[in-house]
Amino acid sequence: MAYDDGLAARLLEILGEQAGLAEKKMFGGLATMLNGNMAVGVYGDDLLVRTDPGQQDLLLAEPGTRPFDMAGR
């Protein structure tokens, strides 16, 4: 699955150049790593955001959000 180039470009524009950030193609998408750990990414036309597990229920209550499930895993 190809990732949405437009979404990836917008994400890069928002994040800008910051110490510790690096892009890495993985699993058919584009991940943005922060100090070697995936922080955000683009997979297909979805924006993936790694969050604090303690805030998951609150964040998932927002419109348009859902847990990320890659092929049922």
Residue, then its C-alpha position, 0 to 999 in steps of 0.5 A: m500500500a502506498y502512502d499519501d504523499g500530500l499528507a506526508a508533505r503536510l506532516l513534514e511541514i508541520l514538524g519542520e526541522q527538529a533535533g532527533l527527527a528522522e523519516k523512515k519508510m517502513f511497512g509500506g508507509l512513512a514513519t517519523m522517528l523521534n530519537g529512534n522511536m516512531a512518533v507519527g506516520v502516514y500509512g495509506d491515507d491515515l495519519l498514525v499518532r503514537t500517544d500516551p496509553g493513559q489518554q487513549d480513551l479520551l483521544l479515541a472519543e474525538p471524531g474521526t479517530r480509531p485505534f490503528d490495526m495493521a492487518g488484524r494484528 
